[in-house]
Every structure is written in C-alpha cells, then in structure tokens.
C-alpha cells in the first residue's frame, strides 16, 4: 500500500507516479499479475527517500533554531 498518489504532495516522485498510473491504465488486468511491480518498487523507494529528505530538513531546522536560541540568550 502507498499514500495517495497526488503529484502536488510528492513533487520528488512525480515522474514515477505518472509512470505508475499510466502502467495501471495500460495494463488493467496485468497490474494484478505484476506488470507494474518494478514501478511500484521504484515508487516505494522514492517515498522513503522523500521522508528521509523531509526528516533531514526538519532536523536541520530544529538544530538551527536551538543554535539561534543559544546565541540570542543573554
């Protein structure tokens, strides 16, 4: 299972999402027999990278705010 495949929520994975959706349209029966599995694996990897990227940004912002607080405190 994967999160909703909306392009605006997953800009880093937009190209793979489009390919995956096209595969499902092009292979309405084959998708149940592994026709789109490779794209699904790529999509899962992309979502994991996206989460890792967001986690890194969040951590950076958290550390940066702490640094600012330490500099500003009297």
PyMOL Python script that loads the backbone (N, CA, C, O; Angstrom):
from pymol import cmd

cmd.read_pdbstr("""\
ATOM      1  N   UNK A   1       0.845  -1.176   0.000  1.00  0.00           N
ATOM      2  CA  UNK A   1       0.000   0.000   0.000  1.00  0.00           C
ATOM      3  C   UNK A   1       0.890   1.239   0.000  1.00  0.00           C
ATOM      4  O   UNK A   1       2.005   1.211   0.521  1.00  0.00           O
ATOM      5  N   UNK A   2       0.406   2.291  -0.569  1.00  0.00           N
ATOM      6  CA  UNK A   2       1.157   3.531  -0.649  1.00  0.00           C
ATOM      7  C   UNK A   2       0.240   4.701  -0.324  1.00  0.00           C
ATOM      8  O   UNK A   2      -0.982   4.558  -0.353  1.00  0.00           O
ATOM      9  N   UNK A   3       0.827   5.871  -0.010  1.00  0.00           N
ATOM     10  CA  UNK A   3      -0.012   7.044   0.260  1.00  0.00           C
ATOM     11  C   UNK A   3      -0.740   7.479  -1.012  1.00  0.00           C
ATOM     12  O   UNK A   3      -0.391   7.031  -2.104  1.00  0.00           O
ATOM     13  N   UNK A   4      -1.741   8.343  -0.884  1.00  0.00           N
ATOM     14  CA  UNK A   4      -2.439   8.831  -2.080  1.00  0.00           C
ATOM     15  C   UNK A   4      -1.440   9.411  -3.089  1.00  0.00           C
ATOM     16  O   UNK A   4      -0.521  10.141  -2.720  1.00  0.00           O
ATOM     17  N   UNK A   5      -1.635   9.077  -4.342  1.00  0.00           N
ATOM     18  CA  UNK A   5      -0.680   9.456  -5.376  1.00  0.00           C
ATOM     19  C   UNK A   5      -1.026  10.808  -5.986  1.00  0.00           C
ATOM     20  O   UNK A   5      -1.384  10.894  -7.161  1.00  0.00           O
ATOM     21  N   UNK A   6      -0.919  11.844  -5.196  1.00  0.00           N
ATOM     22  CA  UNK A   6      -1.163  13.196  -5.691  1.00  0.00           C
ATOM     23  C   UNK A   6       0.181  13.846  -5.977  1.00  0.00           C
ATOM     24  O   UNK A   6       1.077  13.851  -5.133  1.00  0.00           O
ATOM     25  N   UNK A   7       0.307  14.389  -7.168  1.00  0.00           N
ATOM     26  CA  UNK A   7       1.588  14.939  -7.607  1.00  0.00           C
ATOM     27  C   UNK A   7       2.037  16.121  -6.757  1.00  0.00           C
ATOM     28  O   UNK A   7       3.228  16.263  -6.480  1.00  0.00           O
ATOM     29  N   UNK A   8       1.102  16.968  -6.340  1.00  0.00           N
ATOM     30  CA  UNK A   8       1.494  18.152  -5.573  1.00  0.00           C
ATOM     31  C   UNK A   8       2.003  17.806  -4.179  1.00  0.00           C
ATOM     32  O   UNK A   8       2.739  18.589  -3.578  1.00  0.00           O
ATOM     33  N   UNK A   9       1.619  16.646  -3.659  1.00  0.00           N
ATOM     34  CA  UNK A   9       2.087  16.244  -2.325  1.00  0.00           C
ATOM     35  C   UNK A   9       3.414  15.506  -2.388  1.00  0.00           C
ATOM     36  O   UNK A   9       4.102  15.369  -1.376  1.00  0.00           O
ATOM     37  N   UNK A  10       3.778  15.028  -3.580  1.00  0.00           N
ATOM     38  CA  UNK A  10       5.011  14.254  -3.742  1.00  0.00           C
ATOM     39  C   UNK A  10       5.791  14.730  -4.970  1.00  0.00           C
ATOM     40  O   UNK A  10       5.980  13.961  -5.913  1.00  0.00           O
ATOM     41  N   UNK A  11       6.240  15.978  -4.971  1.00  0.00           N
ATOM     42  CA  UNK A  11       6.919  16.505  -6.165  1.00  0.00           C
ATOM     43  C   UNK A  11       8.204  15.760  -6.514  1.00  0.00           C
ATOM     44  O   UNK A  11       8.571  15.683  -7.686  1.00  0.00           O
ATOM     45  N   UNK A  12       8.888  15.214  -5.519  1.00  0.00           N
ATOM     46  CA  UNK A  12      10.123  14.485  -5.790  1.00  0.00           C
ATOM     47  C   UNK A  12       9.857  13.178  -6.555  1.00  0.00           C
ATOM     48  O   UNK A  12      10.744  12.662  -7.236  1.00  0.00           O
ATOM     49  N   UNK A  13       8.653  12.658  -6.440  1.00  0.00           N
ATOM     50  CA  UNK A  13       8.311  11.368  -7.038  1.00  0.00           C
ATOM     51  C   UNK A  13       7.314  11.503  -8.188  1.00  0.00           C
ATOM     52  O   UNK A  13       6.756  10.504  -8.643  1.00  0.00           O
ATOM     53  N   UNK A  14       7.087  12.718  -8.656  1.00  0.00           N
ATOM     54  CA  UNK A  14       6.033  12.981  -9.641  1.00  0.00           C
ATOM     55  C   UNK A  14       6.185  12.151 -10.914  1.00  0.00           C
ATOM     56  O   UNK A  14       5.204  11.608 -11.425  1.00  0.00           O
ATOM     57  N   UNK A  15       7.404  12.052 -11.423  1.00  0.00           N
ATOM     58  CA  UNK A  15       7.623  11.311 -12.672  1.00  0.00           C
ATOM     59  C   UNK A  15       7.280   9.823 -12.503  1.00  0.00           C
ATOM     60  O   UNK A  15       6.648   9.224 -13.373  1.00  0.00           O
ATOM     61  N   UNK A  16       7.697   9.246 -11.397  1.00  0.00           N
ATOM     62  CA  UNK A  16       7.414   7.826 -11.149  1.00  0.00           C
ATOM     63  C   UNK A  16       5.924   7.616 -10.918  1.00  0.00           C
ATOM     64  O   UNK A  16       5.363   6.617 -11.367  1.00  0.00           O
ATOM     65  N   UNK A  17       5.281   8.544 -10.226  1.00  0.00           N
ATOM     66  CA  UNK A  17       3.833   8.445 -10.004  1.00  0.00           C
ATOM     67  C   UNK A  17       3.103   8.417 -11.341  1.00  0.00           C
ATOM     68  O   UNK A  17       2.206   7.601 -11.551  1.00  0.00           O
ATOM     69  N   UNK A  18       3.494   9.314 -12.242  1.00  0.00           N
ATOM     70  CA  UNK A  18       2.841   9.358 -13.560  1.00  0.00           C
ATOM     71  C   UNK A  18       3.054   8.057 -14.327  1.00  0.00           C
ATOM     72  O   UNK A  18       2.121   7.550 -14.949  1.00  0.00           O
ATOM     73  N   UNK A  19       4.265   7.514 -14.292  1.00  0.00           N
ATOM     74  CA  UNK A  19       4.553   6.247 -14.965  1.00  0.00           C
ATOM     75  C   UNK A  19       3.726   5.113 -14.361  1.00  0.00           C
ATOM     76  O   UNK A  19       3.183   4.277 -15.084  1.00  0.00           O
ATOM     77  N   UNK A  20       3.637   5.092 -13.028  1.00  0.00           N
ATOM     78  CA  UNK A  20       2.890   4.045 -12.328  1.00  0.00           C
ATOM     79  C   UNK A  20       1.398   4.121 -12.667  1.00  0.00           C
ATOM     80  O   UNK A  20       0.765   3.099 -12.930  1.00  0.00           O
ATOM     81  N   UNK A  21       0.848   5.322 -12.660  1.00  0.00           N
ATOM     82  CA  UNK A  21      -0.574   5.488 -13.002  1.00  0.00           C
ATOM     83  C   UNK A  21      -0.835   5.093 -14.452  1.00  0.00           C
ATOM     84  O   UNK A  21      -1.861   4.486 -14.759  1.00  0.00           O
ATOM     85  N   UNK A  22       0.096   5.438 -15.344  1.00  0.00           N
ATOM     86  CA  UNK A  22      -0.047   5.065 -16.750  1.00  0.00           C
ATOM     87  C   UNK A  22       0.013   3.539 -16.900  1.00  0.00           C
ATOM     88  O   UNK A  22      -0.742   2.957 -17.679  1.00  0.00           O
ATOM     89  N   UNK A  23       0.897   2.910 -16.163  1.00  0.00           N
ATOM     90  CA  UNK A  23       1.009   1.452 -16.202  1.00  0.00           C
ATOM     91  C   UNK A  23      -0.314   0.809 -15.785  1.00  0.00           C
ATOM     92  O   UNK A  23      -0.753  -0.158 -16.407  1.00  0.00           O
ATOM     93  N   UNK A  24      -0.943   1.330 -14.751  1.00  0.00           N
ATOM     94  CA  UNK A  24      -2.228   0.789 -14.297  1.00  0.00           C
ATOM     95  C   UNK A  24      -3.325   0.973 -15.351  1.00  0.00           C
ATOM     96  O   UNK A  24      -4.189   0.112 -15.519  1.00  0.00           O
ATOM     97  N   UNK A  25      -3.278   2.099 -16.052  1.00  0.00           N
ATOM     98  CA  UNK A  25      -4.256   2.345 -17.116  1.00  0.00           C
ATOM     99  C   UNK A  25      -3.989   1.426 -18.307  1.00  0.00           C
ATOM    100  O   UNK A  25      -4.915   0.844 -18.872  1.00  0.00           O
ATOM    101  N   UNK A  26      -2.715   1.300 -18.683  1.00  0.00           N
ATOM    102  CA  UNK A  26      -2.343   0.487 -19.836  1.00  0.00           C
ATOM    103  C   UNK A  26      -2.503  -1.014 -19.597  1.00  0.00           C
ATOM    104  O   UNK A  26      -2.684  -1.774 -20.548  1.00  0.00           O
ATOM    105  N   UNK A  27      -2.437  -1.443 -18.351  1.00  0.00           N
ATOM    106  CA  UNK A  27      -2.490  -2.871 -18.010  1.00  0.00           C
ATOM    107  C   UNK A  27      -3.527  -3.125 -16.913  1.00  0.00           C
ATOM    108  O   UNK A  27      -3.160  -3.479 -15.792  1.00  0.00           O
ATOM    109  N   UNK A  28      -4.819  -2.950 -17.221  1.00  0.00           N
ATOM    110  CA  UNK A  28      -5.847  -3.080 -16.179  1.00  0.00           C
ATOM    111  C   UNK A  28      -5.914  -4.482 -15.555  1.00  0.00           C
ATOM    112  O   UNK A  28      -6.291  -4.613 -14.390  1.00  0.00           O
ATOM    113  N   UNK A  29      -5.567  -5.495 -16.285  1.00  0.00           N
ATOM    114  CA  UNK A  29      -5.560  -6.859 -15.731  1.00  0.00           C
ATOM    115  C   UNK A  29      -4.140  -7.219 -15.285  1.00  0.00           C
ATOM    116  O   UNK A  29      -3.937  -7.798 -14.218  1.00  0.00           O
ATOM    117  N   UNK A  30      -3.169  -6.865 -16.121  1.00  0.00           N
ATOM    118  CA  UNK A  30      -1.778  -7.199 -15.836  1.00  0.00           C
ATOM    119  C   UNK A  30      -1.260  -6.617 -14.532  1.00  0.00           C
ATOM    120  O   UNK A  30      -0.338  -7.168 -13.930  1.00  0.00           O
ATOM    121  N   UNK A  31      -1.839  -5.513 -14.091  1.00  0.00           N
ATOM    122  CA  UNK A  31      -1.380  -4.903 -12.834  1.00  0.00           C
ATOM    123  C   UNK A  31      -1.581  -5.849 -11.656  1.00  0.00           C
ATOM    124  O   UNK A  31      -0.877  -5.748 -10.651  1.00  0.00           O
ATOM    125  N   UNK A  32      -2.538  -6.769 -11.773  1.00  0.00           N
ATOM    126  CA  UNK A  32      -2.777  -7.735 -10.702  1.00  0.00           C
ATOM    127  C   UNK A  32      -1.793  -8.903 -10.759  1.00  0.00           C
ATOM    128  O   UNK A  32      -1.708  -9.693  -9.819  1.00  0.00           O
ATOM    129  N   UNK A  33      -1.057  -9.010 -11.854  1.00  0.00           N
ATOM    130  CA  UNK A  33      -0.119 -10.114 -12.042  1.00  0.00           C
ATOM    131  C   UNK A  33       1.324  -9.634 -12.154  1.00  0.00           C
ATOM    132  O   UNK A  33       2.163 -10.319 -12.739  1.00  0.00           O
ATOM    133  N   UNK A  34       1.612  -8.471 -11.601  1.00  0.00           N
ATOM    134  CA  UNK A  34       2.983  -7.997 -11.507  1.00  0.00           C
ATOM    135  C   UNK A  34       3.481  -7.132 -12.648  1.00  0.00           C
ATOM    136  O   UNK A  34       4.671  -6.827 -12.720  1.00  0.00           O
ATOM    137  N   UNK A  35       2.597  -6.738 -13.530  1.00  0.00           N
ATOM    138  CA  UNK A  35       3.008  -5.931 -14.676  1.00  0.00           C
ATOM    139  C   UNK A  35       3.630  -4.590 -14.253  1.00  0.00           C
ATOM    140  O   UNK A  35       4.508  -4.073 -14.944  1.00  0.00           O
ATOM    141  N   UNK A  36       3.188  -4.036 -13.142  1.00  0.00           N
ATOM    142  CA  UNK A  36       3.662  -2.714 -12.696  1.00  0.00           C
ATOM    143  C   UNK A  36       4.519  -2.799 -11.435  1.00  0.00           C
ATOM    144  O   UNK A  36       4.758  -1.786 -10.777  1.00  0.00           O
ATOM    145  N   UNK A  37       4.978  -3.993 -11.098  1.00  0.00           N
ATOM    146  CA  UNK A  37       5.700  -4.194  -9.843  1.00  0.00           C
ATOM    147  C   UNK A  37       7.004  -3.402  -9.778  1.00  0.00           C
ATOM    148  O   UNK A  37       7.322  -2.824  -8.739  1.00  0.00           O
ATOM    149  N   UNK A  38       7.758  -3.369 -10.869  1.00  0.00           N
ATOM    150  CA  UNK A  38       9.023  -2.623 -10.863  1.00  0.00           C
ATOM    151  C   UNK A  38       8.797  -1.145 -10.554  1.00  0.00           C
ATOM    152  O   UNK A  38       9.550  -0.537  -9.794  1.00  0.00           O
ATOM    153  N   UNK A  39       7.748  -0.576 -11.154  1.00  0.00           N
ATOM    154  CA  UNK A  39       7.437   0.825 -10.878  1.00  0.00           C
ATOM    155  C   UNK A  39       6.986   1.012  -9.431  1.00  0.00           C
ATOM    156  O   UNK A  39       7.290   2.032  -8.812  1.00  0.00           O
ATOM    157  N   UNK A  40       6.271   0.041  -8.898  1.00  0.00           N
ATOM    158  CA  UNK A  40       5.821   0.102  -7.503  1.00  0.00           C
ATOM    159  C   UNK A  40       7.026   0.116  -6.569  1.00  0.00           C
ATOM    160  O   UNK A  40       7.054   0.862  -5.590  1.00  0.00           O
ATOM    161  N   UNK A  41       8.013  -0.706  -6.874  1.00  0.00           N
ATOM    162  CA  UNK A  41       9.227  -0.755  -6.056  1.00  0.00           C
ATOM    163  C   UNK A  41       9.960   0.589  -6.135  1.00  0.00           C
ATOM    164  O   UNK A  41      10.404   1.117  -5.115  1.00  0.00           O
ATOM    165  N   UNK A  42      10.082   1.138  -7.343  1.00  0.00           N
ATOM    166  CA  UNK A  42      10.715   2.451  -7.503  1.00  0.00           C
ATOM    167  C   UNK A  42       9.948   3.526  -6.743  1.00  0.00           C
ATOM    168  O   UNK A  42      10.551   4.417  -6.144  1.00  0.00           O
ATOM    169  N   UNK A  43       8.626   3.444  -6.766  1.00  0.00           N
ATOM    170  CA  UNK A  43       7.785   4.413  -6.075  1.00  0.00           C
ATOM    171  C   UNK A  43       7.975   4.307  -4.566  1.00  0.00           C
ATOM    172  O   UNK A  43       8.099   5.324  -3.884  1.00  0.00           O
ATOM    173  N   UNK A  44       7.999   3.092  -4.042  1.00  0.00           N
ATOM    174  CA  UNK A  44       8.230   2.895  -2.606  1.00  0.00           C
ATOM    175  C   UNK A  44       9.582   3.469  -2.181  1.00  0.00           C
ATOM    176  O   UNK A  44       9.690   4.120  -1.142  1.00  0.00           O
ATOM    177  N   UNK A  45      10.610   3.220  -2.997  1.00  0.00           N
ATOM    178  CA  UNK A  45      11.945   3.759  -2.690  1.00  0.00           C
ATOM    179  C   UNK A  45      11.937   5.285  -2.707  1.00  0.00           C
ATOM    180  O   UNK A  45      12.545   5.931  -1.853  1.00  0.00           O
ATOM    181  N   UNK A  46      11.247   5.842  -3.680  1.00  0.00           N
ATOM    182  CA  UNK A  46      11.166   7.295  -3.786  1.00  0.00           C
ATOM    183  C   UNK A  46      10.459   7.892  -2.569  1.00  0.00           C
ATOM    184  O   UNK A  46      10.905   8.901  -2.022  1.00  0.00           O
ATOM    185  N   UNK A  47       9.361   7.271  -2.148  1.00  0.00           N
ATOM    186  CA  UNK A  47       8.643   7.764  -0.967  1.00  0.00           C
ATOM    187  C   UNK A  47       9.539   7.694   0.266  1.00  0.00           C
ATOM    188  O   UNK A  47       9.515   8.606   1.094  1.00  0.00           O
ATOM    189  N   UNK A  48      10.328   6.630   0.404  1.00  0.00           N
ATOM    190  CA  UNK A  48      11.233   6.518   1.549  1.00  0.00           C
ATOM    191  C   UNK A  48      12.296   7.615   1.504  1.00  0.00           C
ATOM    192  O   UNK A  48      12.625   8.206   2.532  1.00  0.00           O
ATOM    193  N   UNK A  49      12.833   7.887   0.304  1.00  0.00           N
ATOM    194  CA  UNK A  49      13.824   8.954   0.169  1.00  0.00           C
ATOM    195  C   UNK A  49      13.206  10.315   0.488  1.00  0.00           C
ATOM    196  O   UNK A  49      13.837  11.174   1.104  1.00  0.00           O
ATOM    197  N   UNK A  50      11.972  10.487   0.060  1.00  0.00           N
ATOM    198  CA  UNK A  50      11.262  11.740   0.321  1.00  0.00           C
ATOM    199  C   UNK A  50      11.110  11.960   1.822  1.00  0.00           C
ATOM    200  O   UNK A  50      11.326  13.068   2.313  1.00  0.00           O
ATOM    201  N   UNK A  51      10.741  10.914   2.547  1.00  0.00           N
ATOM    202  CA  UNK A  51      10.583  11.009   4.002  1.00  0.00           C
ATOM    203  C   UNK A  51      11.936  11.291   4.650  1.00  0.00           C
ATOM    204  O   UNK A  51      12.025  12.114   5.560  1.00  0.00           O
ATOM    205  N   UNK A  52      12.991  10.614   4.187  1.00  0.00           N
ATOM    206  CA  UNK A  52      14.331  10.853   4.732  1.00  0.00           C
ATOM    207  C   UNK A  52      14.759  12.296   4.501  1.00  0.00           C
ATOM    208  O   UNK A  52      15.331  12.931   5.386  1.00  0.00           O
ATOM    209  N   UNK A  53      14.481  12.803   3.320  1.00  0.00           N
ATOM    210  CA  UNK A  53      14.816  14.185   2.973  1.00  0.00           C
ATOM    211  C   UNK A  53      14.077  15.153   3.892  1.00  0.00           C
ATOM    212  O   UNK A  53      14.671  16.101   4.406  1.00  0.00           O
ATOM    213  N   UNK A  54      12.789  14.917   4.097  1.00  0.00           N
ATOM    214  CA  UNK A  54      11.979  15.778   4.972  1.00  0.00           C
ATOM    215  C   UNK A  54      12.479  15.690   6.405  1.00  0.00           C
ATOM    216  O   UNK A  54      12.534  16.699   7.107  1.00  0.00           O
ATOM    217  N   UNK A  55      12.850  14.469   6.852  1.00  0.00           N
ATOM    218  CA  UNK A  55      13.389  14.305   8.202  1.00  0.00           C
ATOM    219  C   UNK A  55      14.689  15.089   8.372  1.00  0.00           C
ATOM    220  O   UNK A  55      14.917  15.695   9.419  1.00  0.00           O
ATOM    221  N   UNK A  56      15.541  15.078   7.347  1.00  0.00           N
ATOM    222  CA  UNK A  56      16.803  15.823   7.417  1.00  0.00           C
ATOM    223  C   UNK A  56      16.539  17.325   7.515  1.00  0.00           C
ATOM    224  O   UNK A  56      17.180  18.021   8.302  1.00  0.00           O
ATOM    225  N   UNK A  57      15.614  17.810   6.731  1.00  0.00           N
ATOM    226  CA  UNK A  57      15.279  19.235   6.770  1.00  0.00           C
ATOM    227  C   UNK A  57      14.711  19.603   8.140  1.00  0.00           C
ATOM    228  O   UNK A  57      15.070  20.632   8.712  1.00  0.00           O
ATOM    229  N   UNK A  58      13.834  18.766   8.656  1.00  0.00           N
ATOM    230  CA  UNK A  58      13.246  19.020   9.974  1.00  0.00           C
ATOM    231  C   UNK A  58      14.321  19.051  11.046  1.00  0.00           C
ATOM    232  O   UNK A  58      14.323  19.933  11.906  1.00  0.00           O
ATOM    233  N   UNK A  59      15.238  18.087  10.997  1.00  0.00           N
ATOM    234  CA  UNK A  59      16.327  18.043  11.967  1.00  0.00           C
ATOM    235  C   UNK A  59      17.205  19.284  11.847  1.00  0.00           C
ATOM    236  O   UNK A  59      17.576  19.888  12.853  1.00  0.00           O
ATOM    237  N   UNK A  60      17.533  19.658  10.623  1.00  0.00           N
ATOM    238  CA  UNK A  60      18.351  20.852  10.407  1.00  0.00           C
ATOM    239  C   UNK A  60      17.674  22.083  10.998  1.00  0.00           C
ATOM    240  O   UNK A  60      18.311  22.870  11.698  1.00  0.00           O
ATOM    241  N   UNK A  61      16.388  22.249  10.718  1.00  0.00           N
ATOM    242  CA  UNK A  61      15.647  23.407  11.249  1.00  0.00           C
ATOM    243  C   UNK A  61      15.627  23.385  12.765  1.00  0.00           C
ATOM    244  O   UNK A  61      15.787  24.425  13.404  1.00  0.00           O
ATOM    245  N   UNK A  62      15.433  22.213  13.345  1.00  0.00           N
ATOM    246  CA  UNK A  62      15.420  22.076  14.796  1.00  0.00           C
ATOM    247  C   UNK A  62      16.769  22.494  15.377  1.00  0.00           C
ATOM    248  O   UNK A  62      16.822  23.265  16.334  1.00  0.00           O
ATOM    249  N   UNK A  63      17.855  21.986  14.799  1.00  0.00           N
ATOM    250  CA  UNK A  63      19.193  22.321  15.290  1.00  0.00           C
ATOM    251  C   UNK A  63      19.507  23.794  15.082  1.00  0.00           C
ATOM    252  O   UNK A  63      20.120  24.427  15.942  1.00  0.00           O
ATOM    253  N   UNK A  64      19.098  24.334  13.965  1.00  0.00           N
ATOM    254  CA  UNK A  64      19.345  25.738  13.658  1.00  0.00           C
ATOM    255  C   UNK A  64      18.623  26.636  14.664  1.00  0.00           C
ATOM    256  O   UNK A  64      19.193  27.624  15.127  1.00  0.00           O
ATOM    257  N   UNK A  65      17.392  26.307  15.003  1.00  0.00           N
ATOM    258  CA  UNK A  65      16.637  27.105  15.975  1.00  0.00           C
ATOM    259  C   UNK A  65      17.298  27.058  17.347  1.00  0.00           C
ATOM    260  O   UNK A  65      17.368  28.067  18.047  1.00  0.00           O
ATOM    261  N   UNK A  66      17.774  25.893  17.718  1.00  0.00           N
ATOM    262  CA  UNK A  66      18.468  25.794  19.003  1.00  0.00           C
ATOM    263  C   UNK A  66      19.719  26.665  18.994  1.00  0.00           C
ATOM    264  O   UNK A  66      19.997  27.364  19.968  1.00  0.00           O
ATOM    265  N   UNK A  67      20.472  26.627  17.899  1.00  0.00           N
ATOM    266  CA  UNK A  67      21.676  27.431  17.771  1.00  0.00           C
ATOM    267  C   UNK A  67      21.354  28.922  17.912  1.00  0.00           C
ATOM    268  O   UNK A  67      22.055  29.653  18.610  1.00  0.00           O
ATOM    269  N   UNK A  68      20.301  29.354  17.249  1.00  0.00           N
ATOM    270  CA  UNK A  68      19.880  30.762  17.339  1.00  0.00           C
ATOM    271  C   UNK A  68      19.504  31.097  18.781  1.00  0.00           C
ATOM    272  O   UNK A  68      19.874  32.158  19.283  1.00  0.00           O
ATOM    273  N   UNK A  69      18.780  30.214  19.444  1.00  0.00           N
ATOM    274  CA  UNK A  69      18.378  30.467  20.836  1.00  0.00           C
ATOM    275  C   UNK A  69      19.602  30.611  21.741  1.00  0.00           C
ATOM    276  O   UNK A  69      19.620  31.459  22.632  1.00  0.00           O
ATOM    277  N   UNK A  70      20.626  29.780  21.511  1.00  0.00           N
ATOM    278  CA  UNK A  70      21.811  29.860  22.344  1.00  0.00           C
ATOM    279  C   UNK A  70      22.583  31.150  22.099  1.00  0.00           C
ATOM    280  O   UNK A  70      23.188  31.694  23.023  1.00  0.00           O
ATOM    281  N   UNK A  71      22.569  31.637  20.879  1.00  0.00           N
ATOM    282  CA  UNK A  71      23.279  32.876  20.554  1.00  0.00           C
ATOM    283  C   UNK A  71      22.523  34.089  21.103  1.00  0.00           C
ATOM    284  O   UNK A  71      23.145  35.037  21.582  1.00  0.00           O
ATOM    285  N   UNK A  72      21.205  34.066  21.037  1.00  0.00           N
ATOM    286  CA  UNK A  72      20.389  35.216  21.431  1.00  0.00           C
ATOM    287  C   UNK A  72      20.260  35.335  22.959  1.00  0.00           C
ATOM    288  O   UNK A  72      20.148  36.443  23.483  1.00  0.00           O
ATOM    289  N   UNK A  73      20.274  34.198  23.675  1.00  0.00           N
ATOM    290  CA  UNK A  73      20.115  34.261  25.132  1.00  0.00           C
ATOM    291  C   UNK A  73      21.226  35.084  25.765  1.00  0.00           C
ATOM    292  O   UNK A  73      22.382  34.992  25.353  1.00  0.00           O
ATOM    293  N   UNK A  74      20.876  35.899  26.777  1.00  0.00           N
ATOM    294  CA  UNK A  74      21.890  36.719  27.462  1.00  0.00           C
ATOM    295  C   UNK A  74      22.802  35.895  28.354  1.00  0.00           C
ATOM    296  O   UNK A  74      23.701  36.443  28.992  1.00  0.00           O
TER     297      UNK A  74
END
""", "prot")
cmd.dss("prot")
cmd.show_as("cartoon", "prot")
cmd.util.cbc("prot")
cmd.orient("prot")
